Amino acid sequence: VSTGPTRRVWECWVSADDLAGLRRWVVRFGGGYIGVFAFVYQIMNPTAGLAPEEPWESWTHRGKQYQLRMVALSDYERWVRTRSPSWGTVDLSASAFREVARPFRSFLAETPNEATPYSVDSRRTDAAS
């Protein structure tokens, strides 16, 4: 994250291979599962803070502050654009990222029957098949 006096940049690029690979995992796991990209940022200037309308999770580890933002694969694919053809990377515009990024907790179910994208109690493993 760039924390200069006039702008802050939330990088959200992935490789085109990451995008295709996550899509394959979603197909393999089937219904009830979604692919999610996790973007973890070290906050270089914690006193700058985030706008009050952005209640993101924040962690401190070894004296450094971090924030986590998640983007569902379907949202990422809807807004994806080429970042670097030579490096094979893609990303989202800053405005698209602000629109689709969500806190980690929004992807977790409170109860096994709750209608959310992911439920810890509904996980499958190959060993159970």
N, C-alpha and C positions, 0 to 999 in steps of 0.2 A: 504494500500500500504506500503510495506516495502521499506524504503529508505536508507538502509545501504550503505556504501561506494562503494561496488562492485556490488550490484544487486538491482533490483526493481521488485516486484512481483505484478501483476495485477490479483487479485483473481476473478474468474468468475464461481463459483460453484452455482448450484441450486439444489433443491431436485428433485428426479425423479417424485414426485407428481406435482411439478411446471411445469415440462416439459409436462407431460400428460395433466394437466389442461389447459395450454396455447394452446396445440394442439386441445383440445375440443372447446375452444373459437373460434379458427380460423375456425373450421368446422361450428360452430353455426352461425358465422357472414357471412360466404360464400365468394364468389369471390370478389376481390378488397380489401380484408383485409389480413393483415399479422400479425403474432404474433412477438413481439419484447421483448427481455430481456434488461432491463436498468441496467447498473452497474455504481454506483456513488462512486467516490473515493475521500476521503479527501487527499489532497496533503500535506504531512508532511514537505517536504523540497522544497518549491517553487523555490528556487534558483538553484536546480538541473535541473529543467525544463525537457521538452521533446525534443526529436530530432526534428529538423526543418521539417522533412518529416511527422510529426505527428501533424497536425493542429486541435487539439481537442478543443471543447468548454470548457471554464473555467469560473467558477463563484466564487465570494467571498461572503460569508454570515457570518455575525458576526465576521469578521476578519479572517475567515478560507477560504482557497482556495479549490475548488472542481472541479473535471472533470467528465464528463459523457461520457460513451461509450455504444453503442447499438449493439446488435447482433440479427439478424433476426432468428426466430425459425428454419427455413429451414437450415440456416447455422449452427446453434447450433447442430441440429440433425445430420448433415453430419459429424461433428467432435467429437461428444460427446463420453466421456469415463467415466467409473465408477470411482468415487473418493473414496467413502466409502460405501461398501455394508451394513455395520451395521447401518449407519446413513441414508442410502438411498439417497446419494448425487452423483451428476455427475458434470463434468466440462470439460473444453477444455485444451489442452496443450497450453503453452505460445505461441508457433509459430502459432497454429491454431487461437488462440484469436487475435493475431496481424494481421492475414490475413483477418478475417471476421468482426472484430469490426469496426463500422463506427460512424461518428458524428451523433447526434440527427437530425440535419437539413437535413441529407440525406434521412430521412423517411418522410419528409413533402413536400407537393406539393406547387409550386409557384403559380399555377393557377388551377382551378377545372378540366381543361381538360388535364393537364400535366400528362404524363405517369409515375407515381411514385407509390410506394407501398401503400401510404395512402393519402387521400385527406380530409381535414377538411370539405369541402362542400358536401362530399358524405356520411357522417355518417348517419346511421340509428338508430332509437331508437325503443324499443318495443312499446312505446306509439303511435308512428306514424304508426304502423302496423295495 
